[in-house]
Structure formats: structure tokens, C-alpha cells
Amino acid sequence: MATLPFRIASPGELDQLGPNGLADKLREPPHLALPWLGGAAVQGNLDAQMILGQWFLAGHGVERDEARAFAWFKHAAHAGHAGASNMTGRCYENAWGTPQDDHAAAQWYTLAAQRGSDWGMYNLATALVLGRGIAASRSQALDWYLLAADMGHAKSLNIVGGFYEDGWEVERNAAVAMDYYRRAAEGGDFRGQFNYARALALCGQEQEAIRWVRQVPRSANAPFIDKMLAFLRDAPDVALNQLYRHADDAAQLSSRETQSSA
């Protein structure tokens, strides 16, 4: 790998760290943690290589450098690291440090999924649904979403709920869909929170529906919030329409909090 643009800890210094030494160092401010993270990555620690790639990609403690991020992800991925395999796929999908290539992305997502990455399973399933870089197969996609959901992956839980609600590849089952939405919501997925609130409202559980719909703006992006508000405002069902005021109030409150903390 190319020389890193900061001082790295020597093998001797790394040897002096205890069993949880690197994890402890990573809790320190980035400028203090980087020498240890970089040293561990150079010495072949695959988790450190994965984290270092994430820091370069996010510009966390270092100047954002997509090419370096991609190089570290791919280095760890070639050594079998599941998370790095997924991130290599993400780099190919989004042209981070490498030309965009959906086929290569799908290949790396496949490896990541086979190596046990829940995010790899989710991204492979999404590629299979869309036929992006791989032959489309909604049934295979559901299999991978289910595996990720069984690991507690919140986004996958929400999507499996959608499969059951719409009757895709499974018999339509509103109760099962609602349970998946609940688990997605509890896992912090804002789409799951909205879908769970929607399902609760349609079941007459108004207060619980209000509680969950007010959670959505805390983590949702602006386009989703706008889409949610438009859906609730124009919904023909009174139970859904009544959620609009609460969702709008929560969205405005979240916006004010964001502005005041900026």
C-alpha cells in the first residue's frame, strides 16, 4: 500500500497495546487515533484497514480521499473481510475512487453476502430486485433480505415487510408485514417507522401510530419527509390523514433543532 500521509505507530509500539488497545485508541480524538489505526492497517489488521478506508471516505480526521478509501477497502476485501467486500461494492456502485461499474459492484456484494455481511446481503438483494449489474430475481432477493433480516438488519426488515404487505414472492399477510415493520422501526429505520405508524393507524391504534410517525423526522432525509407528508396529507383514508398534523409538527420541530445546532 502507498505511504500514509501521517505518522503511523511502529510494530513495537503496537505490540505494547493490550488486547483492547486499538479499540481504546480509536475512542480518542481522530488526530490521536490515526497513528495507531494506520499502523495496525499497515501491519495487516483487516478491521483496521476497513476502518481506515471508512475514515478516508468520510474525511474523518483526514482529508477526504476516495482513491485511498477504495484502495484500503479492496486490500482488506481481497484478504476476505466481509465488511470491506461490501464497501468495495459500494465504491464501484457510486464511483468512489474507481470508475462506476454495476457488474463489479454486484460481484463484490455477492462475496460480501457469502462472507456474512448483513449490508452485503442487503445490497446484493437490492441489485437483484433492480437487475443492476446482475440478472434480476425477486425471489433470490427475498432470500437475501430474509437472511439479513434474521441478523437484525433494520432496512432489510422493512423491505421484507413490504414483500408481505404487497404479496411479492409470498402470500400477502398484513400481520406478518406489520411485525417486520415493527422490528424495523425498533431498529431505527425511518422507513420502517413510517410503515409501522401507517399500519398501526389502519388498525385503529392511533396513539401508537402518532408516537412512531413523530420518530421519522429525527433520522429521515428531507426528500423522504416531504414524500411522507404529501402521502399523509392526500391520503383518502381518514386514519392516515389524521397523522399528517403530527408528522408535520415533528418535521418542523426537527428542522428547528437542526438549525439551532448548526
C-alpha positions in Angstrom: 0.0 0.0 0.0 1.1 3.6 -0.6 2.7 5.6 2.2 0.1 7.2 4.5 0.0 11.0 4.9 0.5 10.9 8.6 2.8 9.3 11.2 2.0 5.7 12.0 2.7 3.6 15.1 5.6 1.2 14.8 5.2 -2.6 15.2 7.0 -2.2 18.6 4.5 0.4 19.7 1.6 -1.7 18.6 2.9 -4.7 20.4 2.7 -2.7 23.7 -1.0 -2.3 23.3 -3.2 -4.6 25.4 -5.9 -6.9 23.9 -8.3 -4.0 23.6 -5.6 -1.4 23.0 -6.6 -0.5 19.4 -10.2 -0.2 20.3 -9.3 2.1 23.2 -7.1 4.2 20.9 -10.0 4.6 18.4 -12.1 6.2 21.2 -9.6 9.1 21.3 -9.8 12.2 19.1 -9.0 11.3 15.4 -5.6 13.0 15.3 -4.5 10.9 18.3 -6.1 7.7 17.0 -4.8 7.9 13.4 -1.2 6.8 14.1 -2.4 3.6 15.8 -5.1 2.9 13.2 -2.7 3.5 10.3 0.0 1.3 12.0 -2.4 -1.5 12.5 -3.7 -1.3 9.0 -0.1 -1.4 7.5 0.7 -4.4 9.7 -2.3 -6.3 8.2 -5.1 -5.8 10.6 -8.1 -6.2 8.4 -10.6 -4.5 10.7 -8.2 -1.5 10.9 -7.9 -1.5 7.1 -11.7 -1.4 6.8 -12.0 1.4 9.4 -9.2 3.4 7.8 -11.0 3.2 4.4 -14.1 4.5 6.1 -12.2 7.4 7.6 -10.7 8.3 4.3 -14.1 8.1 2.6 -15.8 10.2 5.2 -12.9 12.6 5.7 -12.9 11.7 9.4 -9.7 13.1 10.9 -8.1 13.1 7.4 -8.7 14.9 4.1 -11.4 13.0 2.2 -9.7 10.8 -0.3 -11.9 8.4 -2.2 -9.0 6.7 -4.0 -7.2 5.8 -0.7 -10.5 4.6 0.7 -11.1 2.3 -2.2 -7.6 1.0 -2.1 -7.9 0.1 1.6 -11.3 -1.4 1.2 -10.2 -3.6 -1.7 -7.0 -4.6 0.1 -9.0 -5.9 3.0 -11.6 -7.4 0.8 -9.1 -9.4 -1.2 -8.0 -10.9 2.2 -11.6 -12.0 2.9 -13.0 -9.2 5.1 -16.8 -9.2 4.7 -17.5 -5.6 5.5 -14.7 -4.4 3.2 -16.1 -6.6 0.4 -19.3 -4.7 0.8 -17.6 -1.3 0.8 -15.7 -2.3 -2.3 -19.0 -2.9 -3.9 -20.3 0.4 -2.7 -17.2 2.1 -4.3 -17.9 0.5 -7.6 -21.6 1.4 -7.4 -21.0 5.0 -6.5 -17.8 5.6 -8.4 -15.9 6.4 -5.2 -12.2 6.3 -6.1 -12.8 4.0 -9.1 -14.9 4.1 -12.3 -18.6 3.2 -11.8 -19.2 -0.5 -12.6 -22.5 -2.1 -11.6 -21.3 -5.6 -12.6 -18.2 -5.3 -10.3 -20.4 -3.9 -7.5 -22.7 -6.9 -7.7 -19.8 -9.3 -7.7 -18.4 -7.8 -4.5 -21.8 -7.6 -2.9 -22.2 -11.3 -3.6 -18.8 -12.0 -1.9 -19.8 -9.8 1.0 -23.1 -11.6 1.4 -21.5 -15.0 1.2 -18.9 -13.9 3.8 -21.7 -12.9 6.2 -22.1 -9.2 5.9 -25.7 -8.1 6.5 -25.1 -4.9 4.5 -23.7 -7.1 1.7 -26.8 -9.2 1.8 -29.0 -6.1 1.6 -27.0 -4.5 -1.2 -27.0 -7.8 -3.2 -30.7 -8.2 -2.7 -31.3 -4.6 -3.9 -29.2 -5.3 -7.0 -31.2 -8.4 -7.6 -34.5 -6.6 -7.3 -33.3 -3.9 -9.8 -31.4 -6.2 -12.1 -28.4 -3.8 -11.6 -25.2 -5.5 -12.6 -26.8 -8.9 -12.1 -29.8 -10.8 -13.6 -33.0 -9.7 -11.8 -34.6 -12.2 -9.5 -37.1 -11.0 -6.9 -37.2 -14.5 -5.3 -33.4 -14.6 -4.8 -33.6 -11.0 -3.5 -36.1 -12.0 -0.8 -33.9 -14.9 0.3 -31.0 -12.5 0.9 -33.3 -9.8 2.6 -34.6 -12.6 4.9 -31.0 -13.6 5.8 -30.1 -10.0 6.6 -33.4 -9.5 8.5 -32.6 -12.6 10.6 -29.4 -10.8 11.6 -31.4 -7.8 12.7 -30.7 -5.6 9.7 -33.3 -2.8 10.0 -33.5 -1.8 6.4 -34.0 -5.4 5.3 -36.6 -6.0 8.0 -38.6 -3.1 6.5 -38.3 -4.4 2.9 -39.4 -7.9 3.9 -42.4 -6.3 5.5 -43.1 -4.7 2.1 -42.9 -8.1 0.4 -45.5 -9.5 2.8 -47.7 -6.4 2.5 -47.7 -6.5 -1.3 -47.6 -10.2 -1.7 -44.3 -10.3 -3.6 -43.0 -13.9 -3.7 -45.0 -14.7 -0.6 -48.7 -14.9 0.3 -50.0 -11.5 1.3 -50.1 -11.3 5.1 -50.7 -7.9 6.8 -50.0 -9.3 10.3 -46.6 -10.6 9.3 -45.8 -7.4 7.4 -46.7 -5.3 10.5 -44.4 -7.4 12.7 -41.5 -6.9 10.3 -42.3 -3.1 10.2 -42.3 -3.1 14.0 -38.9 -4.7 14.2 -37.5 -2.3 11.5 -38.9 0.7 13.4 -37.4 -0.5 16.7 -34.1 -1.0 14.8 -34.1 2.7 13.9 -35.0 2.5 10.2 -37.1 5.6 9.4 -38.9 3.9 6.5 -39.8 1.1 8.9 -41.0 3.7 11.5 -43.3 5.3 8.9 -44.6 1.9 7.6 -45.2 0.8 11.2 -47.1 4.0 12.0 -49.1 3.6 8.9 -50.0 0.0 9.7 -50.9 1.0 13.3 -53.2 3.8 12.1 -55.0 1.5 9.8 -55.5 -0.9 12.7 -57.1 1.8 14.8 -54.1 2.2 17.2 -53.9 5.9 16.8 -51.8 6.9 19.8 -49.1 4.3 19.0 -49.2 5.4 15.3 -48.7 9.1 16.4 -45.7 8.1 18.6 -44.0 6.3 15.7 -44.7 8.8 13.0 -43.2 11.5 15.2 -40.0 9.5 15.3 -39.5 9.6 11.5 -38.1 13.1 11.0 -35.4 12.5 13.6 -33.4 10.4 11.1 -35.2 10.7 7.7 -33.7 12.7 4.9 -35.6 15.7 3.6 -37.0 14.1 0.4 -38.5 11.3 2.3 -40.1 13.6 4.8 -41.6 15.6 2.0 -42.9 12.4 0.4 -44.3 11.2 3.7 -46.1 14.5 4.4 -47.6 14.6 0.9 -48.8 11.0 1.3 -50.5 11.6 4.6 -52.0 14.9 3.6 -53.6 13.5 0.5 -54.4 10.0 1.9 -58.1 9.1 1.3 -58.2 7.1 4.5 -59.1 9.3 7.5 -56.9 7.3 9.9 -53.8 8.1 7.7 -54.9 11.7 7.0 -55.1 12.4 10.8 -51.4 11.5 11.1 -50.4 14.4 8.9 -50.6 17.1 11.6 -48.4 15.1 14.0 -45.9 14.3 11.3 -45.7 17.9 10.1 -45.3 19.2 13.6 -42.5 16.7 14.3 -40.8 17.6 11.0 -40.9 21.3 11.8 -39.5 20.7 15.3 -36.7 18.6 13.9 -35.9 21.3 11.4 -35.7 23.9 14.1 -33.4 21.8 16.2 -31.1 21.2 13.3 -30.9 24.9 12.5 -30.2 25.8 16.2 -27.4 23.3 16.4 -25.7 24.4 13.2 
